[in-house]
Amino acid sequence: MTGDGKDMEQWSAEKINAFRQTLLDWYDKEGRDLPWRKDHDPYHVWVSEIMLQQTQVNTVIPYYERFMKTFPTVDALAKAPADKLLKAWEGLGYYSRARNLQRAAQEIVIDRHGQWPTTAAGLQELTGIGPYTAGAIASIAFEEPVPAVDGNAFRVFSRLLEIDADIAKPESRGVFFDAIQAVIDPQRPGDFNQAIMDLGSSYMTAVNPDSEHSPVKAFNQAYLDGHELDYPVKTPKPRPVPINYFALVIQTPAGYLLTQRPSTGMLANMWTLPLVKETDLLVDDETALPETDELIRRAAATFEEDTGIELSLTPVSSRKVTHTFTHQKWQIQLLVTQLTKTPDLSLFPGQAIQETAFDEYVMPVVQQKMWRNYQKWQQRGDKS
């Protein structure tokens, strides 16, 4: 094997036709009944595909249904207040997807006068729509015979054709695109792509595949050769960089102090507990990490310097909150304090918010994790 896909299994026209027939017959009988498959509306296909990025189908279904009730059309999405949109997206993570979704909706409504591009190439001109999403929309909604190359397609076709191109390399997408383009059913491209999605999530999973009972068993060359789990070929991603934070749970008579993050960068415009990065508490000539008590003292001093609010902080005696982003792994120690008077918040980049009003603010998953950690600590009454 060369690692460039050139040694892949080659199918005859007869075998390609047999595969199409076998796959689509199975899909007609066993395809998943999903809410966004009720029709071929490009808006429904688009929203579902964006939600499904990095998220399991069962998690997406209730989000999708609520989203469609809130924003039933592309026009409604284009005109939605940003905070209402992010609130509807809350819990799915990767909030830039939601922002790009609205930008693209505005491009369709305003720039294109409500007219959708009907080709994959045209769809990729919209904000946030890449090759896979464009292929899915174009094939399902507009019947363009174009592949939708995602993780399922990589896995399924690498095994069917023994494609050894490393899927971690961007150039490998072209290898798979060309291979699938030769096989895709030109009469039912959308059903073909969705069948591949279903196949990859059922019989041809990443671990513990059930290829013995797969409808396309006879076409799965890697299985027939006895090394199915060697595919797809993928070099490991670098591990996320660990970053330690202190989160300050500051209770006042007016509510808990929450900060709104900047309008750019990670978790833009979202609300969290005040966070202090551990490395920001170190001085240049330190060769070893100070004791925890000293770091907590410095966290309080840094917060007072930035906001003018004096604190006495106590660590929550429970394990740290851990949350992994694509390139970072946050490890967060909660520190708590209760102020008898609401301080002057003129220098504080946020608000005092009552817990009963939290639902009115857009909060990322990491904030929800921190809050659950704090609530568990409260319920235990372990405040020593």
C-alpha positions as CSV (number, residue, x, y, z in Angstrom):
1,M,0.0,0.0,0.0
2,T,1.2,3.5,-0.8
3,G,-0.9,5.5,1.5
4,D,-2.1,7.7,-1.3
5,G,-5.2,5.7,-2.3
6,K,-3.8,4.5,-5.6
7,D,-3.8,0.9,-4.7
8,M,-7.6,0.8,-3.8
9,E,-9.9,-1.9,-5.0
10,Q,-11.3,-1.1,-8.5
11,W,-15.0,-2.0,-9.3
12,S,-16.4,-2.9,-12.6
13,A,-19.6,-1.2,-13.9
14,E,-21.5,-4.4,-13.1
15,K,-20.3,-4.4,-9.5
16,I,-21.1,-0.7,-9.1
17,N,-24.6,-1.3,-10.2
18,A,-25.0,-4.3,-8.0
19,F,-23.7,-2.3,-5.0
20,R,-26.1,0.6,-5.7
21,Q,-29.1,-1.8,-5.9
22,T,-28.1,-3.7,-2.7
23,L,-27.5,-0.5,-0.7
24,L,-30.7,1.3,-1.8
25,D,-32.9,-1.8,-1.3
26,W,-31.6,-2.0,2.2
27,Y,-32.1,1.7,2.8
28,D,-35.7,1.6,1.5
29,K,-36.4,-1.1,4.1
30,E,-34.2,-0.1,7.0
31,G,-33.2,3.6,6.7
32,R,-33.6,5.5,9.9
33,D,-36.8,7.5,10.4
34,L,-35.4,10.9,11.3
35,P,-37.3,14.2,11.6
36,W,-35.2,16.0,8.9
37,R,-35.9,13.2,6.4
38,K,-39.6,13.9,6.3
39,D,-39.0,16.0,3.2
40,H,-36.2,17.3,1.1
41,D,-36.4,20.9,2.2
42,P,-32.8,22.4,1.9
43,Y,-33.3,24.3,5.2
44,H,-34.2,21.2,7.1
45,V,-31.2,19.3,5.6
46,W,-28.9,22.1,6.3
47,V,-29.8,22.7,9.9
48,S,-29.7,19.0,10.7
49,E,-26.3,18.6,9.1
50,I,-24.8,21.5,11.0
51,M,-26.2,20.2,14.3
52,L,-24.9,16.7,13.6
53,Q,-21.3,17.9,13.3
54,Q,-19.5,16.5,16.4
55,T,-22.9,15.5,17.9
56,Q,-24.8,12.2,18.1
57,V,-28.1,11.7,16.3
58,N,-30.1,11.0,19.5
59,T,-28.8,14.2,21.1
60,V,-29.6,16.3,18.0
61,I,-33.3,15.1,17.5
62,P,-34.8,17.2,20.4
63,Y,-32.6,20.2,19.6
64,Y,-33.6,20.0,15.9
65,E,-37.3,19.8,16.7
66,R,-37.2,22.7,19.2
67,F,-35.1,24.8,16.7
68,M,-37.6,24.3,13.9
69,K,-40.5,25.4,16.2
70,T,-38.5,28.5,17.1
71,F,-37.1,29.2,13.6
72,P,-39.4,27.4,11.2
73,T,-38.0,29.1,8.0
74,V,-34.7,30.4,6.8
75,D,-36.2,33.9,6.9
76,A,-37.1,33.4,10.6
77,L,-33.5,32.3,11.3
78,A,-32.0,35.3,9.4
79,K,-34.1,37.8,11.5
80,A,-33.6,36.1,14.9
81,P,-32.0,38.0,17.8
82,A,-28.5,36.6,18.4
83,D,-29.2,35.8,22.0
84,K,-32.3,33.9,21.1
85,L,-30.4,31.9,18.5
86,L,-27.6,31.0,20.9
87,K,-30.1,30.1,23.6
88,A,-31.7,27.7,21.2
89,W,-28.3,26.2,20.5
90,E,-27.2,26.1,24.1
91,G,-25.8,22.7,25.0
92,L,-24.7,21.7,21.5
93,G,-21.4,23.5,21.8
94,Y,-19.3,24.8,18.9
95,Y,-21.3,28.0,19.0
96,S,-19.6,29.4,15.9
97,R,-21.7,26.9,14.0
98,A,-24.9,28.7,15.1
99,R,-23.5,32.1,14.3
100,N,-22.4,31.0,10.8
101,L,-25.8,29.4,10.3
102,Q,-27.4,32.8,10.8
103,R,-24.9,34.6,8.6
104,A,-25.6,32.1,5.8
105,A,-29.4,32.5,6.3
106,Q,-29.0,36.2,6.0
107,E,-27.0,35.7,2.8
108,I,-29.7,33.6,1.4
109,V,-32.5,36.0,2.4
110,I,-30.8,39.3,1.7
111,D,-28.1,38.7,-0.9
112,R,-29.9,36.0,-2.9
113,H,-33.5,37.2,-2.4
114,G,-34.5,33.9,-0.7
115,Q,-33.1,31.7,-3.5
116,W,-30.9,28.7,-2.5
117,P,-27.8,27.7,-4.5
118,T,-28.7,24.4,-6.0
119,T,-25.2,22.9,-6.5
120,A,-22.5,21.9,-4.1
121,A,-20.2,24.5,-5.5
122,G,-22.7,27.2,-5.1
123,L,-23.6,26.2,-1.6
124,Q,-20.0,26.4,-0.5
125,E,-20.1,30.1,-1.2
126,L,-22.4,30.5,1.9
127,T,-20.8,31.2,5.3
128,G,-20.0,28.0,7.2
129,I,-20.9,25.5,4.5
130,G,-18.0,23.2,3.7
131,P,-17.7,20.4,1.1
132,Y,-19.5,17.8,3.2
133,T,-22.5,19.9,4.1
134,A,-22.7,21.2,0.6
135,G,-22.7,17.7,-0.8
136,A,-25.4,16.6,1.6
137,I,-27.7,19.5,0.8
138,A,-27.1,19.4,-2.9
139,S,-27.7,15.7,-3.2
140,I,-30.6,15.4,-0.8
141,A,-32.5,18.6,-1.6
142,F,-31.5,19.2,-5.3
143,E,-30.6,15.7,-6.5
144,E,-27.1,16.6,-7.6
145,P,-25.0,13.4,-7.9
146,V,-22.2,14.6,-5.6
147,P,-20.7,12.7,-2.6
148,A,-21.1,13.9,1.0
149,V,-17.7,12.9,2.4
150,D,-17.9,12.7,6.2
151,G,-16.6,10.3,8.8
152,N,-19.1,7.7,7.9
153,A,-18.1,7.9,4.2
154,F,-14.4,7.7,5.1
155,R,-15.0,4.6,7.2
156,V,-17.4,2.8,4.8
157,F,-15.5,3.4,1.6
158,S,-12.0,2.9,3.0
159,R,-13.2,-0.6,4.0
160,L,-15.2,-1.3,0.8
161,L,-12.4,-0.3,-1.5
162,E,-9.4,-0.7,0.9
163,I,-8.4,2.9,0.5
164,D,-5.3,3.5,2.5
165,A,-5.1,7.3,2.1
166,D,-4.7,8.9,5.6
167,I,-8.0,10.6,6.3
168,A,-6.2,13.0,8.7
169,K,-4.6,14.7,5.7
170,P,-6.7,17.2,3.8
171,E,-5.6,16.0,0.4
172,S,-7.2,12.6,1.1
173,R,-10.7,14.0,0.9
174,G,-10.1,14.3,-2.9
175,V,-9.2,10.7,-3.1
176,F,-12.4,9.6,-1.4
177,F,-14.5,12.2,-3.3
178,D,-13.3,10.8,-6.6
179,A,-13.8,7.2,-5.5
180,I,-17.4,7.8,-4.3
181,Q,-18.2,9.9,-7.3
182,A,-17.6,6.8,-9.5
183,V,-20.0,4.8,-7.3
184,I,-22.8,7.2,-6.3
185,D,-26.3,6.5,-7.8
186,P,-27.0,9.3,-10.3
187,Q,-30.8,8.8,-10.0
188,R,-31.0,8.8,-6.1
189,P,-27.8,10.6,-4.9
190,G,-29.5,11.9,-1.7
191,D,-30.7,8.5,-0.7
192,F,-27.3,7.0,-1.6
193,N,-25.5,9.4,0.7
194,Q,-28.0,8.9,3.5
195,A,-27.7,5.2,3.2
196,I,-23.9,5.5,3.6
197,M,-24.5,7.6,6.7
198,D,-26.8,4.8,8.1
199,L,-24.4,2.1,7.1
200,G,-21.6,3.8,8.9
201,S,-23.6,4.2,12.1
202,S,-24.9,0.6,12.2
203,Y,-23.1,-2.3,10.6
204,M,-19.8,-0.5,9.7
205,T,-19.1,1.3,13.0
206,A,-15.6,2.4,14.1
207,V,-15.4,-0.3,16.8
208,N,-17.3,-3.6,17.0
209,P,-18.7,-3.5,13.4
210,D,-21.2,-6.2,12.5
211,S,-20.1,-6.8,8.9
212,E,-21.1,-10.5,9.1
213,H,-24.7,-9.3,8.9
214,S,-24.1,-6.2,6.8
215,P,-26.2,-5.8,3.7
216,V,-23.1,-5.0,1.8
217,K,-20.9,-7.7,3.2
218,A,-20.1,-9.1,-0.2
219,F,-18.6,-5.7,-1.2
220,N,-16.6,-5.1,1.9
221,Q,-13.1,-6.0,0.7
222,A,-11.3,-5.2,4.0
223,Y,-13.7,-7.5,5.8
224,L,-13.3,-10.2,3.3
225,D,-9.5,-9.9,3.6
226,G,-9.7,-10.1,7.4
227,H,-8.3,-6.6,8.3
228,E,-11.4,-4.4,8.4
229,L,-10.3,-2.6,11.6
230,D,-7.1,-1.4,9.9
231,Y,-9.4,1.1,8.0
232,P,-9.7,4.0,7.8
233,V,-6.0,4.9,8.1
234,K,-5.7,8.0,10.3
235,T,-2.8,9.5,12.1
236,P,-3.6,10.5,15.7
237,K,-4.5,14.1,16.5
238,P,-2.4,16.0,18.9
239,R,-3.8,15.8,22.4
240,P,-5.6,18.9,23.7
241,V,-3.4,21.2,25.7
242,P,-4.4,21.2,29.4
243,I,-5.1,24.6,30.9
244,N,-5.9,25.1,34.6
245,Y,-8.4,27.7,35.8
246,F,-10.0,28.9,39.0
247,A,-13.7,29.7,38.7
248,L,-15.1,32.1,41.3
249,V,-18.5,31.5,42.7
250,I,-19.4,34.8,44.2
251,Q,-22.8,35.1,45.8
252,T,-24.2,38.5,46.7
253,P,-27.7,39.7,47.8
254,A,-28.3,40.7,44.2
255,G,-27.3,37.3,42.8
256,Y,-24.2,35.5,41.6
257,L,-21.6,37.4,39.7
258,L,-21.3,36.2,36.1
259,T,-19.1,37.6,33.4
260,Q,-19.9,38.0,29.7
261,R,-17.1,36.8,27.6
262,P,-15.6,39.0,24.8
263,S,-17.4,39.2,21.4
264,T,-14.6,37.3,19.7
265,G,-12.7,34.1,20.6
266,M,-13.8,31.1,22.5
267,L,-17.4,31.1,23.9
268,A,-17.9,34.6,22.4
269,N,-20.6,36.7,24.2
270,M,-21.6,33.8,26.5
271,W,-21.9,34.0,30.3
272,T,-19.8,32.1,32.8
273,L,-18.5,32.4,36.3
274,P,-15.4,34.6,36.5
275,L,-12.4,32.6,35.4
276,V,-8.8,33.1,36.4
277,K,-6.1,31.2,34.5
278,E,-3.6,29.6,36.8
279,T,-0.6,30.6,34.6
280,D,-1.6,34.2,34.9
281,L,-0.9,33.9,38.7
282,L,2.7,32.9,38.3
283,V,5.6,35.4,38.4
284,D,8.4,35.3,35.9
285,D,11.2,33.9,38.1
286,E,9.2,31.1,39.7
287,T,10.6,27.6,39.0
288,A,7.9,25.6,40.8
289,L,4.1,25.9,41.1
290,P,3.2,27.6,44.4
291,E,1.0,25.8,47.0
292,T,-2.7,25.9,46.3
293,D,-3.4,28.3,49.2
294,E,-1.0,30.8,47.7
295,L,-2.6,30.4,44.2
296,I,-6.0,31.1,45.8
297,R,-4.7,34.1,47.5
298,R,-3.3,35.4,44.3
299,A,-6.5,34.7,42.4
300,A,-8.4,36.8,45.0
301,A,-5.8,39.6,44.7
302,T,-5.9,39.5,40.9
303,F,-9.7,39.7,40.9
304,E,-9.6,42.7,43.3
305,E,-7.0,44.4,41.2
306,D,-9.2,44.1,38.1
307,T,-12.6,44.8,39.6
308,G,-12.0,46.6,42.9
309,I,-14.0,43.8,44.7
310,E,-12.3,42.3,47.7
311,L,-12.8,38.5,48.3
312,S,-12.0,35.8,50.7
313,L,-12.1,32.5,48.7
314,T,-12.6,28.9,49.8
315,P,-12.0,25.9,47.5
316,V,-14.9,23.6,46.8
317,S,-13.9,20.3,48.2
318,S,-14.8,18.2,45.2
319,R,-13.0,17.1,42.1
320,K,-12.1,19.6,39.4
321,V,-14.5,20.3,36.5
322,T,-13.0,19.1,33.2
323,H,-14.1,20.1,29.8
324,T,-12.4,19.4,26.5
325,F,-12.5,21.7,23.5
326,T,-10.9,20.8,20.2
327,H,-7.4,22.0,21.1
328,Q,-7.7,22.7,24.8
329,K,-8.7,20.7,27.9
330,W,-9.9,23.0,30.8
331,Q,-9.4,21.8,34.4
332,I,-11.3,24.1,36.7
333,Q,-11.1,24.4,40.5
334,L,-14.2,26.2,42.0
335,L,-13.6,28.8,44.7
336,V,-16.6,30.1,46.6
337,T,-17.4,33.2,48.7
338,Q,-20.6,34.9,50.0
339,L,-20.7,38.6,50.3
340,T,-23.2,40.2,52.7
341,K,-23.4,43.3,50.5
342,T,-23.6,43.7,46.8
343,P,-20.3,45.4,45.8
344,D,-19.8,48.2,43.3
345,L,-19.8,46.4,39.9
346,S,-18.8,49.4,37.8
347,L,-15.4,47.7,36.9
348,F,-16.8,44.2,36.8
349,P,-17.4,42.9,33.2
350,G,-20.7,41.3,33.9
351,Q,-23.7,41.3,36.2
352,A,-25.1,40.0,39.4
353,I,-27.8,37.5,38.3
354,Q,-30.2,35.5,40.4
355,E,-30.1,31.8,39.9
356,T,-33.8,31.8,38.9
357,A,-32.9,34.0,36.0
358,F,-30.0,31.9,34.6
359,D,-32.2,30.4,31.9
360,E,-32.5,33.9,30.3
361,Y,-28.7,34.0,29.6
362,V,-26.7,32.0,27.1
363,M,-24.3,29.7,29.0
364,P,-21.9,27.2,27.4
365,V,-21.7,23.6,28.5
366,V,-18.6,24.2,30.6
367,Q,-20.6,26.8,32.7
368,Q,-23.3,24.2,33.1
369,K,-20.8,21.7,34.3
370,M,-19.3,24.2,36.8
371,W,-22.8,25.0,38.1
372,R,-23.7,21.4,38.6
373,N,-20.5,20.9,40.5
374,Y,-21.3,23.8,42.8
375,Q,-24.8,22.6,43.4
376,K,-23.6,19.1,44.3
377,W,-21.2,20.6,46.8
378,Q,-24.1,22.7,48.2
379,Q,-26.3,19.7,48.6
380,R,-23.7,17.8,50.5
381,G,-23.4,20.7,52.9
382,D,-19.6,20.1,52.7
383,K,-18.5,23.7,53.2
384,S,-15.4,23.2,55.2
